[in-house]
Amino acid sequence: MLRNAIGDGRAHADDRVPSAGRGRGSGGRAPLWLLVATACAGQFLVVLDVSVVNVALPSMRTALDMSPAALGWVVSAYSIAFAGFMLLGGRAGDLWGRRRMFLVGLALFTVASLAGGLAQEGWHLLAARAAQGLGAAVLAPATLTIVTAAVPEGPARARALATWTAVGAGGGAAGGFVGGALTDGLSWRWVLLVNVPVGVLVLAAAVRWIPGGRTATGPRRLDLPGALLVTAGATALAYGIARTETAGWSAPSTLLPFTAGLALLGVFLLVEARTREPLMPLGLFRSRAVASANAAILLCGSGMFGMWFFMTQYAQNVLGYSPLDAGLALIPSSLSVVVGAQTAPFLMRRFGARAVAVGGTLLGAAGFGWQSTMGTDGTYTTAILLPGILMSLGGGLWTTPLASLATSGAAPGDAGVVSGLMNTSRTLGGALGLSVLTAVATATTAGRAGPEALTDGYAAALRLSGGLLLAGAALMIVWLPRGGGTKPVAVPPADSPAP
């Protein structure tokens, strides 16, 4: 299916890359569908691990004698490192080569997965999860840059991006099912150990098929002050977001890192406006496509990400499903994401990227509205299956055109940082959105117990999700470019500050 969707051409490589650095496929170049499949496999792994540990947390707590607070950091340690180092990982791909960063990130991710699966103490597991997140931050931007560099702009790239989007969304959606199956059938350790054989296979494929070379010209010099500021700022912001789930929004332990993160990111922007070789050229935001698509991804992602969490909680805590049954119940929703993402390129050719993104967002909002009418006696068909399909189908439809716009408005030398920016918008948007939605659900429950109270809380959170998607649709109508916005933006010279 992937081969037919992408085509059986050869990977397009930058003419500056010497042939010796290319993959060793037929004629010195990899078959295009194999190259895209390899990049997508790496993306699937890093997105899967955001949620795959959720159903294994009780088993981890028992086996490693972890406190409830420490248990929450099994998820947060990964997310914080993932979000905090994403821009740095993207720029590293521009400077030192997307293939090299893909291999480095995947190797670190695989070794950290092995360490986590063999953990004997709680802190061993937390350290391994943080290392996984760091590897993911290097790997994720490289996967997207490999796809966009290999496929010329046009219908073929739209199809390749749809595949990348579908695989990533499928990884997030499949986390509950995969985690439940491995935990019930084998052990919680296999939630992490399964990454090892898969990681080794993808590493071998990457060495064989992914071309080498870097896209940035000039000296390989990293903007160290910018790298430190954006990493510290994004990490502090992600840490503050993670603290909201246990301490609330008004606690000093939440406000201090959250405020510090925003301040550090503000200083980062000032530094980037004045440095000669910035980590993230602010001239990129002169591209309407890059700026508007990232804003839409941040807003819509904050509403969409909570779907899987609340649907799983509703199925288990209200309808009485087991973890594995809850994962199985969401399989149609997972498949709907893939269908939406694969359908989007065909619709984009006829109606344009903006129209498809808006239509998909409105469809997803309708699904959230339906889901928010759930009750304690809901049936599978009307309370999970049909609204889940609408939400997921809409998510697949809006994600593909936004990813295309977010990565099409920058010059090749900035492809890595643009990919990192898009992934950062999606990751931080999802983390912030889930924290806000969880707070809304908790406040609605207001100390009450029982299925009715839980259902009221979940419904309130899902109504807010639908509202966020409606706001995202309005933003797209006003701001997204009509014509696609694919012309590369001219970044100012190194000695002239960006606006």
Secondary structure, 3 states (H helix, E strand, C coil): CHHHHHCCCECCCCCCCCHHHCCCCHHHCCEHHHHHHHHHHHHHHHHHHHHCCHHHHHHHHHHHCCCHHHHHHHHHHHHHHHHHCHHHHHHHHHHHCHHHHHHHHHHHHHHHHHHHHCCCCHHHHHHHHHHHHHHHHHHHHHHHHHHHHHCCCCHHHHHHHHHHHHHHHHHHHHHHHHHHHHHHHCCCCHHHHCHHHHHHHHHHHHHHHCCCCCCCCCCCCCCHHHHHHHHHHHHHHHHHHHHHHHHCCCCHHHHHHHHHHHHHHHHHHHHHHHCCCCCCCHHHHHCHHHHHHHHHHHHHHHHHCHHHHHHHHHHHHCCCCCHHHHHHHCHHHHHHHHHHHHHHHHHHHHHCHHHHHHHHHHHHHHHHHHHCCCCCCCCHHHHHHHHHHHHHHHHHHHHHHHHHHHHHCCCHHHHHHHHHHHHHHHHHHHHHHHHHHHHHHHHHHCCCCCHHHHHHHHHHHHHHHHHHHHHHHHHHHHHCCCCCCCCCCCCCCCCCCCC
